[in-house]
Amino acid sequence: MIRTVRLLAAVAPTLLALPVLAQPGPPAATTGASPVAGTVVIVTPGQPIMAPDQPVAPAPMPVPMVATVAPQNEDWNNVSHINGQVVKVGERGDYLYDNGKTTNIASNPIGWMFGFYGVSVSHAIHPNVAIRGDVNVFRIGNDTGHELGISLPIYFRRAFQGPFLEPGVVHRNFNDDCSDCTSETVGPEMLFGWHWSFDSGLNVAVAIGAVRSMGQRDNAEPAGYFRIGYAM
């Protein structure tokens, strides 16, 4: 009887281990072997697990941008520009608050052909305001006369540039070819015009409006001018 118990005690562990040995091994993915052909493997990405003491990887450095420099085929001093920004020749003054020119001398060269001689001098007393005086002499055939004027052009942009409104006072005397045909005009004048100025100092001004006679002939007369000048 004792021999039978000892035999069962020795054989029992072996019999109990047989089912364990008969179980399948771990899946191929855990053993490092490649999956069998035809097997569908679904991989779900997840956030990487960072250990508390694991250093954080630095952010990638930005990729530097390389600018292509245009070839230089003209000397930079021969190019019209402001602070490196190219502008048309003669128009740099359009982008400046102060182009350094405060006095303008102008006349009407076309009027010289018809016997109208005059000169106008303007001086900027403010970035947008100038004071102007002009003297004109008429000699058309046997008719003669003169005109004196003083005005205050008010420029919407900058002195000697762009649209302007010009109030002033005019004294005009014109003698016709007869014994008693003298006409005189003294009164206020109001003009509206436009002034074009260029970097060279040359400029063109055109204005049109009316003058009111405050003498015996209380009426309005047309007025205006066309002038080419030089600012300095």
C-alpha positions in Angstrom: 0.0 0.0 0.0 2.8 2.4 0.9 4.6 1.6 -2.4 1.4 2.4 -4.3 1.1 5.8 -2.7 4.7 6.7 -3.4 4.3 5.7 -7.0 1.2 7.9 -7.4 3.0 10.8 -5.7 5.9 10.5 -8.2 3.7 10.2 -11.4 1.0 12.8 -10.5 3.2 16.0 -11.2 4.1 14.6 -14.6 0.5 14.0 -15.5 -0.5 17.5 -14.3 2.2 19.2 -16.5 1.0 17.5 -19.7 -1.9 20.0 -20.4 0.4 23.0 -19.9 2.9 21.6 -22.3 0.1 21.0 -24.8 -1.0 24.8 -24.8 0.1 26.9 -27.9 3.0 29.3 -27.6 2.9 33.1 -27.6 1.7 34.9 -30.8 4.1 35.6 -33.6 4.1 39.3 -33.0 5.5 38.9 -29.5 8.2 36.5 -30.6 9.5 38.8 -33.3 8.5 36.5 -36.2 6.8 38.0 -39.3 3.1 37.5 -39.6 1.9 34.8 -42.0 1.0 35.9 -45.5 -2.6 36.8 -45.8 -3.0 37.8 -42.2 -4.5 41.3 -41.7 -2.7 43.3 -39.0 -4.4 46.4 -37.7 -2.0 48.8 -35.9 -3.5 51.5 -33.7 -1.1 54.3 -33.1 -0.9 55.6 -29.7 0.9 58.3 -27.8 4.5 57.4 -26.8 5.0 56.6 -23.2 7.5 58.9 -21.7 9.3 57.9 -18.5 9.2 60.5 -15.8 13.0 60.9 -15.9 13.3 60.7 -19.7 14.5 64.0 -21.3 12.1 65.8 -23.7 13.4 65.8 -27.2 14.1 69.4 -28.5 11.9 70.9 -31.1 13.3 70.6 -34.7 15.2 73.6 -35.9 13.4 75.7 -38.5 14.7 75.2 -42.0 16.4 78.4 -43.2 15.0 80.1 -46.3 17.5 81.0 -48.9 16.8 84.2 -50.9 18.0 84.5 -54.4 19.8 87.8 -55.0 18.9 89.4 -58.4 21.9 90.2 -60.6 23.0 93.8 -60.6 23.3 95.2 -64.2 23.1 99.0 -63.3 25.0 101.0 -60.8 22.7 101.6 -57.8 23.6 105.4 -57.9 22.1 105.5 -61.4 18.7 104.1 -60.2 15.9 106.3 -58.8 14.9 104.9 -55.4 14.0 105.9 -51.9 15.5 103.6 -49.2 15.9 100.9 -51.7 12.4 101.1 -53.1 12.5 101.9 -56.8 10.4 104.9 -58.0 10.0 106.6 -61.4 12.6 109.1 -62.4 11.5 112.6 -61.3 8.8 111.4 -59.0 10.7 110.8 -55.7 9.3 114.1 -54.4 5.8 112.6 -54.5 6.8 110.4 -51.5 8.5 113.1 -49.4 6.9 115.4 -46.8 9.7 117.9 -47.4 11.7 117.9 -50.6 13.8 120.9 -49.5 12.4 123.4 -52.0 10.8 126.5 -50.6 11.0 129.2 -53.3 9.6 129.0 -56.8 10.1 131.4 -59.7 7.7 131.0 -62.6 6.5 132.6 -65.8 4.5 131.9 -68.9 6.8 131.4 -71.9 3.9 130.9 -74.3 2.5 134.3 -73.3 5.7 135.9 -74.5 4.7 135.1 -78.0 1.5 137.2 -77.7 2.9 140.2 -75.8 2.2 139.0 -72.3 5.2 139.3 -70.1 5.2 138.4 -66.4 7.0 136.8 -63.5 5.7 135.2 -60.4 7.6 134.4 -57.2 6.2 132.0 -54.5 7.7 131.2 -51.1 6.5 128.4 -48.8 5.7 129.7 -45.4 4.1 126.4 -44.3 4.3 122.8 -45.6 0.9 123.4 -47.2 0.8 127.2 -47.7 2.8 129.6 -49.8 2.7 133.4 -50.4 2.9 134.5 -54.1 3.4 137.8 -55.8 3.3 138.4 -59.5 3.8 141.3 -61.9 2.5 141.2 -65.5 2.7 143.6 -68.4 0.5 143.5 -71.5 1.5 144.8 -74.9 -0.8 143.4 -77.6 -0.7 145.6 -80.7 -1.5 149.1 -79.6 -3.2 148.0 -76.4 -1.1 148.1 -73.2 -1.7 147.3 -69.6 -0.4 145.8 -66.4 -1.5 143.6 -63.5 -0.3 143.2 -60.0 -1.3 140.4 -57.7 -0.7 138.9 -54.3 -2.2 135.6 -53.2 -2.0 132.8 -50.7 -2.0 129.3 -52.4 -3.2 126.6 -50.1 -2.0 123.2 -51.2 -3.9 120.0 -50.3 -0.8 117.8 -50.4 2.4 119.8 -50.0 3.7 123.2 -51.2 4.1 123.2 -55.0 2.6 119.8 -55.4 -0.9 118.7 -56.3 -4.3 120.6 -56.1 -4.5 124.0 -54.5 -7.0 126.8 -53.7 -5.6 130.3 -54.2 -7.3 133.4 -52.7 -5.8 136.7 -53.5 -6.1 140.4 -54.4 -5.6 141.7 -58.0 -5.1 145.2 -59.5 -5.5 145.2 -63.3 -5.3 148.2 -65.7 -5.8 147.8 -69.4 -5.6 150.7 -71.9 -7.4 150.2 -75.3 -6.3 152.0 -78.4 -8.6 155.0 -78.0 -8.8 158.3 -76.2 -10.8 157.2 -73.2 -10.9 153.4 -73.1 -9.1 152.6 -69.9 -10.5 149.7 -67.8 -9.4 149.1 -64.2 -10.1 146.1 -62.0 -9.3 146.0 -58.3 -10.7 143.3 -56.1 -10.5 139.8 -54.6 -9.6 136.8 -56.7 -10.2 133.1 -56.1 -8.5 130.4 -58.2 -8.4 126.6 -58.2 -5.5 124.8 -59.9 -3.0 122.0 -60.0 0.8 122.1 -59.5 3.1 119.4 -60.9 6.7 119.4 -59.5 9.6 117.2 -60.4 12.8 116.2 -58.7 14.8 118.6 -61.0 13.0 121.6 -59.6 11.1 122.2 -62.8 7.3 122.5 -62.3 4.1 123.4 -64.1 1.1 125.2 -62.6 -2.4 125.8 -64.0 -5.2 127.7 -62.4 -8.6 129.1 -63.3 -11.2 131.1 -61.4 -12.6 134.6 -61.2 -11.8 138.1 -59.9 -14.4 140.5 -58.5 -14.1 144.2 -59.4 -14.9 146.4 -56.4 -14.7 149.7 -58.3 -17.3 151.4 -60.5 -17.8 148.1 -62.4 -19.1 145.8 -59.8 -18.9 142.5 -61.7 -16.8 139.4 -61.9 -14.3 138.6 -64.6 -12.5 135.4 -65.5 -9.0 134.9 -64.2 -6.3 132.3 -64.4 -2.8 131.5 -65.4 -0.4 128.9 -66.9 3.2 129.0 -65.6 6.4 127.0 -65.9 8.8 127.5 -63.0 11.8 126.4 -61.2 11.8 125.6 -57.4 14.9 125.8 -55.2 
